[in-house]
Amino acid sequence: MAFCAKVASFLEVDTLSEAGLTRPQLDAAARALLFTEARTTSHFASTPVSDAELAEIWDLAKWPPTQANLQPLRVLYVRTAEGKARLIPHLNEGNRAKSESAPVVAVLALDTRFHEFVPEVFPHAPGLKDVFEGDLAMRLQAGTFSAALQAGYFIIAARSIGLVAGPMTGFDKDAVDADFFPDGRYKSLAVVNLGHPGDNPWKDRLPRLSADTTVQWA
């Protein structure tokens, strides 16, 4: 991979200082909350989502790993009537009612100049900033991958504090960016409806592929 070839000299491989130590595990209820019983929500209750809850989502989502600790994801919480009036028309028609019912809609975006923070977030290799500055294609590839990871962490963090989430990519990204990020630095990736479940919030669960189809061993 181009990224690996260009930045290998900047990266260090950490070893576990406590190799072999048994890690704690989530109990069955926690696993169900985050994974086996987690559902994409279509209808939300009118129960408000507080500023503290929204802050807590990010306080959790910021910790899991990203490539070279780049942390390129940015979050815009749309919660006012004015903000929704701007956002909803940019969504695919079939997605508008879902976001209208959600107390908060998070727009998840890639900061295309995330590398400016390299000296802060990867201080042992500040020269990586210049590597990314000189190669836009590599920067976007690395940033998009890590931002997608962070989007997944964001959804799990929302679930972990008792909210439900409805992630969607069915919207006009160029229109959202022009409206909310007019300087061109941020590029929207997904919107996530956040709140508490309303009446009939979930459709029937669709099938999942088995390990026989998806997992190989070598």
C-alpha positions in Angstrom: 0.0 0.0 0.0 1.2 3.5 -0.8 0.5 4.7 2.7 2.5 2.0 4.3 5.4 2.4 1.9 5.7 6.1 2.4 5.3 6.3 6.2 6.8 3.1 7.4 9.8 5.0 8.7 7.6 7.1 10.9 5.7 4.3 12.6 6.6 2.3 15.7 5.3 -1.1 16.7 4.2 -1.2 20.3 4.3 -4.4 22.3 2.0 -5.2 25.1 3.7 -4.5 28.3 1.5 -7.0 30.0 1.5 -9.8 27.4 -0.7 -12.6 28.4 -2.9 -10.6 30.8 -6.5 -11.7 30.6 -8.6 -8.8 29.3 -12.1 -8.1 30.8 -15.0 -9.1 28.7 -18.4 -7.5 28.1 -21.3 -9.5 29.5 -24.1 -10.9 27.4 -26.3 -7.9 28.0 -23.6 -5.4 26.9 -22.8 -7.5 23.8 -26.5 -7.5 22.9 -26.8 -3.7 23.4 -23.9 -3.0 21.1 -24.1 -5.9 18.6 -26.5 -8.8 18.5 -29.7 -6.8 19.4 -28.5 -3.4 17.9 -30.7 -2.2 15.1 -30.8 0.7 12.7 -33.7 2.9 13.8 -36.3 4.4 11.5 -38.7 6.1 14.0 -37.8 8.1 17.0 -39.5 9.3 20.1 -39.8 13.0 20.9 -37.6 12.5 24.0 -34.8 15.1 23.7 -31.1 14.3 23.6 -29.1 16.5 25.9 -25.9 18.3 25.2 -24.2 16.1 27.8 -25.3 12.9 26.0 -23.9 14.2 22.7 -20.6 15.2 24.3 -20.4 11.8 25.9 -20.7 10.1 22.5 -17.6 11.8 21.3 -15.8 11.4 24.6 -16.1 7.6 24.0 -15.7 7.6 20.2 -12.4 9.5 20.2 -10.5 6.7 22.0 -10.4 3.7 19.6 -7.5 3.5 17.1 -7.1 5.1 13.8 -4.3 4.9 11.3 -1.2 6.6 12.8 -3.7 8.2 15.3 -4.8 10.6 12.6 -8.4 11.1 13.9 -9.8 12.6 10.7 -13.5 12.4 11.5 -15.5 15.6 12.3 -19.0 15.7 13.7 -21.7 18.3 13.1 -24.8 17.9 15.3 -27.9 19.2 13.6 -30.7 19.7 16.2 -32.4 23.1 15.7 -35.5 23.6 13.5 -33.4 25.9 11.3 -30.6 23.4 10.9 -33.0 20.6 10.0 -34.8 22.8 7.5 -31.5 23.2 5.7 -30.4 19.5 6.0 -33.6 17.5 5.3 -34.0 18.7 1.6 -30.5 17.3 0.9 -31.5 13.8 2.0 -33.0 11.2 -0.3 -36.7 11.4 -0.2 -37.1 8.0 1.5 -34.8 9.1 4.3 -36.4 12.5 5.2 -39.1 11.3 7.5 -36.5 9.3 9.6 -34.4 12.4 10.1 -37.3 14.6 10.7 -38.4 12.4 13.6 -34.9 12.2 15.1 -34.1 14.7 17.9 -30.5 15.0 16.5 -28.9 14.3 13.2 -25.1 13.9 13.2 -23.3 14.7 10.0 -20.1 12.8 9.9 -17.4 14.3 7.7 -13.8 13.9 6.7 -11.4 16.7 7.5 -9.3 16.7 4.3 -6.6 18.6 6.1 -6.4 16.3 9.2 -2.6 16.1 8.7 -2.2 19.6 10.1 -2.7 18.0 13.5 -0.1 15.3 13.1 2.5 17.1 15.3 -0.2 17.1 18.1 -1.6 13.6 17.7 1.6 11.8 16.4 4.3 13.8 18.1 7.1 11.3 17.8 6.9 11.6 14.0 5.9 15.2 13.1 7.4 14.9 9.6 4.4 12.8 8.6 2.5 16.0 8.3 4.7 17.0 5.3 4.4 13.5 3.8 0.6 13.9 3.7 0.9 17.6 2.5 2.8 16.4 -0.6 0.4 13.6 -1.6 -3.3 14.4 -1.7 -4.3 11.0 -3.0 -2.6 9.2 -0.2 -4.0 11.7 2.4 -7.6 11.1 1.2 -7.1 7.3 1.1 -5.7 7.2 4.7 -8.2 9.8 5.9 -11.3 8.1 4.5 -10.3 4.7 5.9 -9.8 6.1 9.4 -12.8 8.3 9.3 -14.9 5.3 8.3 -13.5 3.4 11.3 -14.4 6.4 13.5 -17.9 6.4 12.1 -18.4 2.9 13.3 -17.0 3.8 16.8 -19.4 6.7 16.9 -22.4 4.5 16.3 -21.3 2.0 19.0 -20.6 4.9 21.4 -24.2 6.2 20.9 -25.6 2.8 21.6 -23.4 2.4 24.7 -25.0 5.4 26.4 -28.6 4.2 25.7 -29.4 6.0 22.5 -30.3 4.4 19.2 -28.8 5.3 15.9 -29.9 5.3 12.2 -26.8 5.7 10.0 -27.5 6.7 6.3 -25.5 7.5 3.2 -28.5 8.3 1.1 -28.1 12.1 0.6 -26.6 14.6 -1.7 -23.1 15.0 -0.3 -22.1 17.9 -2.5 -25.2 19.8 -1.5 -24.6 19.1 2.2 -21.0 20.2 1.9 -21.9 23.4 0.1 -24.5 24.3 2.7 -22.7 23.3 5.9 -19.0 23.2 5.0 -18.7 25.9 2.3 -14.9 26.4 2.7 -14.5 22.9 1.2 -12.3 21.5 3.9 -14.8 19.0 5.3 -16.4 16.3 3.1 -19.5 14.6 4.4 -19.5 10.8 4.6 -22.7 9.8 6.4 -25.5 11.1 8.5 -26.6 9.4 11.7 -30.0 10.0 13.3 -29.8 9.9 17.1 -32.4 9.6 19.8 -34.7 7.2 21.6 -36.8 4.6 19.8 -40.4 5.6 18.9 -43.3 3.5 17.9 -42.4 0.6 15.6 -38.8 1.8 15.3 -37.3 -1.3 13.6 -38.1 -3.3 10.5 -37.7 -7.1 10.7 -34.0 -8.0 11.0 -32.5 -9.1 7.7 -30.3 -12.2 7.3 -26.6 -12.1 8.1 -23.9 -14.0 6.2 -22.5 -17.0 8.0 -18.8 -17.6 8.9 -18.8 -20.3 6.2 -19.3 -17.6 3.6 -17.2 -14.8 5.0 -14.3 -16.3 7.1 -11.2 -18.1 5.9 -8.4 -19.7 7.8 -4.7 -19.9 6.8 
